[in-house]
């Protein structure tokens, strides 16, 4: 996911691009979150609401997250390997995002 300057908002709307609509239209957003399960759900909900507000398109199953055992101090970066379920979910998120991006490239939405 790239960071686009047009995500800065003025007067409650995303800045328009050259075509008079936000440059985030036609862009696909996915996310990876690390934290506890409730926190991961909260972060993804807030993040996707913000991305939707500025015009991003969000595919089905657009978030992957890892959480450790409750009350343990293990960080994702310290794991010896990526857990299988996280790897599978991350691959699914990437496939969904790439597929939607191809579709939007072929048939932009919303139309200009």
N, C-alpha and C positions, 0 to 999 in steps of 0.2 A: 504494500500500500504506500503510495507516495503522499507527500504533503504538498498541498496546493495553496498558494497565497490567496486564492479566491475564497478559501474557507473562512476568512475573516468576514465578520458580518457587520453591516451597518443598517440601522433602522429595522432590524428583525429579518433582513433578507440577505442572501448571499450576493456578493458582488457579481455583476453581470460580466460576461466575457464579450468578445467581439460580435457575437451574434445576438446580443441582448438577453442572454440567459446565462445562468451560472455555468462556469467552466467545469463544474463537477457533474453536470448532467452528462449521462453516458459513461460515467466512471463507476466501476464496481468496487465495493468495499467489503473486506473480510477482516477478521481480527484474531489474534492469538493473545490469550490472557493467562496469567499465572497468579494463583492465589487460592483462597478457599472457595468451595463451591458456591456458596451464597454470594460471595464477593465477585466471583467470575460472572455470575448471572447478572448482578447489579451493574458491573462495569460494562458488559456487553450491551445491556439494555440502554444505558445512558449513552454509550458511544454510538450505537446504531440509530438512536433517536436523533442525535446531533448530525450524523452523516446523512440521514434521510432528510433532515431539515434543510440541508444545503444542496440537496439534489442527487446524492449518490444512489445507485441502485444496489440493493442488498440481496444476494441470492439466498436460497434455502440453505440451512445448515452453514451459516457464514462465520461461525466462531468455533475455535478449538481452545481448550483450556486444560491445564494440569493443576491438580491440587494434591498436596501431600497429606499425610495423616494428620488429624486434628492435634493441635498442641505440640507438634514436632517442629524442629527448626531446619529441616532439609530444604534447600533451595533447588530449583529445577536445574540450574547450571552445575550443581554439584552431583547430579545423578550420573552413574557410570554409563547409562544408555537411556535413550528415550523409551518410555514404556510403550508396548505394542499398541494398546488402545489409543494412546495419544498420537502415535505415528499414523495409525489408520484414519483417525478422525481428521488429522491435519491434511492428509492426502485427499480426503473427501472434500474438505473445505477448499483446497487448492483447485481440484477438478471442477467443482461447482462455480467458483469464481472465474476460472479461465473459460469455461463453457459460456457463462453469461456474458463475459467480455467479448467473446467471438460473436455471439448473437447480436449484441449491441453495436458492434462494429459493422455488421452486415445490414442491420435495420435499426438505426439510431432511434432512441426514445428518450424523451418525447421528441417528436419531429420538430425540426427547426422552423 
